[in-house]
C-alpha cells in the first residue's frame, strides 16, 4: 500500500487528534497535526507538499473558526478536500448552517474504518 496524500488533522482534544493521526497514518497517508486553526495554518506553511485533506473538528477554540480555516487553506490548496468532525449529528450541523449537506463529515464517536472510508470518499469526489 503506497499512499502519498497529505492529511492535516486539527483537533484540540489531544487524545482524539492522536487517535485520528494513528488511523490515518496506518492507512498509508502522510499526516500533519495541529491543536487549533492557527497551528494548522503554521503546519500548512511548513508542509513539504500540497495538503489533500483537512480533517478538522467543527468546534475549534480561538479566534479562527473551522470555516475560516477551510477558507484560508482552500485559497492555498484549491483541490483541498475537507472532513468535519463533530459530536453533533450531521443533520443538526447542516440544519444550523455549520456545514453544507455535501460536506465530508465524521460524527463522534467513530471507528477507524469510518475515518478511512470518509477520507477515501472525499478524495474520490475530487476525481
C-alpha positions in Angstrom: 0.0 0.0 0.0 1.6 3.3 -1.1 -0.5 6.4 -0.4 1.2 9.7 -0.7 -1.6 12.1 0.0 -1.0 14.5 2.9 -3.7 14.9 5.5 -3.9 17.7 8.1 -5.6 16.7 11.3 -6.8 19.5 13.5 -8.4 18.8 16.9 -8.0 20.5 20.3 -8.5 17.2 22.1 -5.1 15.6 22.2 -6.5 12.0 22.5 -8.8 12.4 19.5 -6.1 14.1 17.5 -3.6 11.2 18.2 -6.2 8.5 17.5 -7.0 10.1 14.1 -3.3 10.5 13.4 -2.7 6.8 14.0 -5.6 5.7 12.0 -4.8 7.9 9.0 -1.0 7.1 9.1 -1.8 3.4 9.4 -3.7 3.6 6.1 -0.6 5.0 4.3 -1.3 8.7 4.4 1.2 11.3 5.4 -0.1 13.2 8.4 0.4 16.7 9.9 -1.4 17.6 13.2 -2.4 20.8 14.9 -4.4 21.6 18.0 -6.0 24.8 16.7 -6.6 26.7 13.5 -3.5 28.9 13.9 -1.3 25.9 14.4 -2.9 24.3 11.3 -2.0 27.4 9.3 1.6 27.2 10.5 1.7 23.4 9.7 0.4 24.1 6.2 3.1 26.7 5.6 5.8 24.2 6.7 4.3 21.3 4.7 6.6 19.6 2.2 3.8 19.3 -0.3 0.1 20.1 -1.0 -2.4 19.1 1.7 -5.1 17.0 0.0 -7.4 16.5 3.0 -8.2 18.7 6.0 -9.8 16.7 8.8 -10.9 19.3 11.4 -13.0 19.4 14.5 -16.0 21.6 13.8 -15.9 23.4 17.1 -12.5 24.9 17.4 -11.0 27.2 20.2 -9.6 30.6 19.5 -10.4 33.4 17.1 -10.3 31.4 13.9 -13.3 29.1 13.2 -13.2 25.8 11.3 -15.0 27.5 8.4 -12.4 30.3 8.3 -9.6 27.7 8.4 -11.2 25.9 5.5 -11.5 29.2 3.6 -7.8 30.1 4.2 -6.4 26.7 3.3 -8.7 26.3 0.3 -7.2 29.5 -1.1 -3.8 28.0 -0.8 -4.8 24.5 -1.9 -7.6 24.7 -4.5 -8.0 20.9 -4.6 -8.3 20.6 -0.8 -10.9 18.1 0.4 -12.5 18.7 3.9 -13.8 16.4 6.5 -15.5 17.9 9.6 -15.5 16.0 12.9 -18.2 16.8 15.4 -20.2 15.4 18.3 -23.2 16.8 16.6 -25.1 14.6 14.1 -24.6 15.8 10.5 -28.2 16.7 10.1 -28.0 19.1 13.0 -24.8 20.7 11.8 -26.3 21.1 8.3 -29.6 22.5 9.8 -27.6 25.0 11.8 -25.7 26.1 8.7 -22.4 24.9 10.1 -21.6 22.6 7.1 -23.1 22.0 3.7 -25.1 18.9 3.0 -22.4 17.6 0.8 -19.6 18.1 3.3 -17.4 15.2 4.4 -18.4 14.5 8.0 -17.5 12.2 10.8 -19.7 12.0 13.8 -18.1 11.2 17.2 -17.6 8.5 18.2 -16.3 6.9 15.1 -14.4 3.8 14.1 -11.1 3.5 12.3 -12.9 2.2 9.2 -15.3 5.2 9.2 -12.3 7.6 9.2 -10.6 5.8 6.4 -13.8 5.4 4.3 -14.6 9.1 4.8 -11.2 10.2 3.6 -11.4 7.9 0.6 -14.8 9.2 -0.2 -13.8 12.9 -0.2 -10.7 12.1 -2.3 -12.9 10.1 -4.8 -15.2 13.1 -5.1 -12.2 15.1 -6.2 -11.5 12.8 -9.2 
